């Protein structure tokens, strides 16, 4: 089964031990983050890029991880 971008981002967040509180400090509420991960909502690219920056995750890496999942 293919993982969504949100699921891959969440996997990376867990692997890098970034807490949900740290994501919330970026201005992204926990509930909105989980709704994105669960595929219930789309998230603006700016917010995705903000999370990726906090995770030090590049688009190239995200693409590779998404293709592997």
MARSEKOL-747075 format. One line per field, with one value per residue (C-alpha): residue number from 1; residue in one letter; x, y, z. Coordinates in nm, 4 decimals, always signed. Example, Ala and Ser with C-alpha at 12.3 -4.5 7.8 and 13.67 -1.06 7.14 Angstrom:
n c(1, 2)
res c(A, S)
east c(+1.2300, +1.3670)
north c(-0.4500, -0.1060)
up c(+0.7800, +0.7140)
//
This chain:
n c(1, 2, 3, 4, 5, 6, 7, 8, 9, 10, 11, 12, 13, 14, 15, 16, 17, 18, 19, 20, 21, 22, 23, 24, 25, 26, 27, 28, 29, 30, 31, 32, 33, 34, 35, 36, 37, 38, 39, 40, 41, 42, 43, 44, 45, 46, 47, 48, 49, 50, 51, 52, 53, 54, 55, 56, 57, 58, 59, 60, 61, 62, 63, 64, 65, 66, 67, 68, 69)
res c(X, X, X, X, X, X, X, X, X, X, X, X, X, X, X, X, X, X, X, X, X, X, X, X, X, X, X, X, X, X, X, X, X, X, X, X, X, X, X, X, X, X, X, X, X, X, X, X, X, X, X, X, X, X, X, X, X, X, X, X, X, X, X, X, X, X, X, X, X)
east c(+0.0000, +0.1333, +0.1792, +0.0674, +0.3083, +0.1575, +0.2213, +0.5819, +0.6347, +0.4924, +0.7254, +1.0241, +0.9018, +0.8921, +1.2329, +1.3884, +1.2120, +1.0358, +0.7409, +0.3951, +0.4534, +0.7450, +0.5175, +0.2553, +0.5253, +0.5525, +0.1911, +0.0325, -0.2197, -0.2020, -0.5542, -0.4811, -0.1561, -0.3338, -0.6136, -0.3455, -0.1662, -0.4977, -0.5728, -0.8829, -0.7562, -0.5004, -0.2337, -0.1001, +0.2432, +0.3845, +0.2906, +0.4306, +0.7545, +0.7643, +0.7350, +0.9923, +1.2325, +1.1915, +1.2607, +1.5543, +1.3811, +1.4321, +1.1825, +1.4228, +1.4338, +1.0569, +1.0152, +1.2488, +1.0758, +0.7318, +0.8348, +0.9761, +0.6672)
north c(+0.0000, +0.3432, +0.5992, +0.9574, +1.2478, +1.3232, +0.9714, +0.9821, +1.3200, +1.1773, +0.8761, +1.1091, +1.3239, +1.0192, +0.8914, +1.2305, +1.2520, +1.5790, +1.6199, +1.7376, +2.0296, +2.1350, +2.1132, +2.3202, +2.5794, +2.6256, +2.7470, +2.4191, +2.2864, +1.9241, +1.8575, +2.0074, +1.8122, +1.4835, +1.5592, +1.6131, +1.2904, +1.1012, +1.2466, +1.4329, +1.7739, +1.9234, +2.1430, +2.4548, +2.4073, +2.6777, +2.4714, +2.1519, +2.3340, +2.4711, +2.1189, +1.9846, +2.2604, +2.1674, +1.8056, +1.9049, +1.7079, +1.8058, +1.7561, +1.5066, +1.3020, +1.3223, +1.1990, +0.9067, +0.8111, +0.8390, +0.6126, +0.3543, +0.3475)
up c(+0.0000, -0.0935, +0.1803, +0.1400, +0.1673, +0.5068, +0.6316, +0.5100, +0.6785, +1.0001, +0.9794, +0.9387, +1.2297, +1.4544, +1.3358, +1.4109, +1.7505, +1.6671, +1.9015, +1.8072, +2.0419, +1.8199, +1.5135, +1.6970, +1.7723, +1.3946, +1.3895, +1.2792, +1.5288, +1.6346, +1.5114, +1.1692, +1.1490, +1.2270, +0.9799, +0.7140, +0.8071, +0.7941, +0.4504, +0.5694, +0.4583, +0.2233, +0.3730, +0.2010, +0.0453, +0.2733, +0.5811, +0.4306, +0.3529, +0.7096, +0.8510, +0.6053, +0.7063, +1.0736, +0.9810, +0.7573, +0.4825, +0.1188, -0.1631, -0.3205, +0.0001, +0.0386, -0.3170, -0.2579, +0.0660, -0.0927, -0.3799, -0.1386, +0.0815)
//
